[in-house]
């Protein structure tokens, strides 16, 4: 009976380890996806900012 208990205990431990690894991988992937989406939305926001062009008459920089 003890070898059977060792096998069952090992299987339960392996199942718990795999389950923990899967949850951690999903959590990390969700965080990475959120960071990627934030970076993409930041890029779109930067495109809306007007660029500055130099005024040839005064030499001052003004939004184009």
FIROZA-629632 format. One record per residue (C-alpha): x, y, z; residue in three letters. Coordinates in steps of 0.02 Angstrom, whole numbers. Last residue first. Layout:
<sites>
X	Y	Z	rest
X	Y	Z	ALA
...
</sites>
This chain:
<sites>
X	Y	Z	rest
98	3657	-1881	UNK
127	3706	-1701	UNK
245	3855	-1686	UNK
432	3870	-1662	UNK
498	4047	-1667	UNK
617	4106	-1803	UNK
511	4262	-1830	UNK
494	4259	-2019	UNK
539	4078	-2058	UNK
420	4010	-1926	UNK
500	3848	-1865	UNK
385	3699	-1860	UNK
323	3611	-1704	UNK
231	3446	-1720	UNK
49	3427	-1670	UNK
8	3292	-1544	UNK
-118	3170	-1620	UNK
19	3046	-1670	UNK
75	3037	-1489	UNK
-98	2976	-1436	UNK
-89	2833	-1562	UNK
80	2781	-1492	UNK
11	2786	-1315	UNK
-132	2674	-1369	UNK
-6	2548	-1435	UNK
98	2554	-1276	UNK
-55	2528	-1167	UNK
-106	2379	-1275	UNK
67	2303	-1256	UNK
65	2328	-1067	UNK
-107	2247	-1055	UNK
-46	2100	-1161	UNK
107	2079	-1050	UNK
0	2079	-894	UNK
-119	1951	-969	UNK
27	1842	-1022	UNK
99	1848	-845	UNK
-68	1799	-769	UNK
-93	1657	-894	UNK
82	1590	-862	UNK
55	1598	-673	UNK
-110	1506	-684	UNK
-32	1372	-795	UNK
118	1350	-678	UNK
4	1334	-526	UNK
-101	1202	-614	UNK
54	1106	-668	UNK
121	1107	-490	UNK
-45	1053	-415	UNK
-59	910	-540	UNK
119	856	-502	UNK
83	856	-316	UNK
-75	754	-340	UNK
19	631	-450	UNK
161	619	-324	UNK
38	587	-183	UNK
-49	452	-285	UNK
117	370	-328	UNK
177	379	-148	UNK
11	310	-85	UNK
25	163	-205	UNK
203	129	-147	UNK
139	131	34	UNK
0	0	0	UNK
</sites>
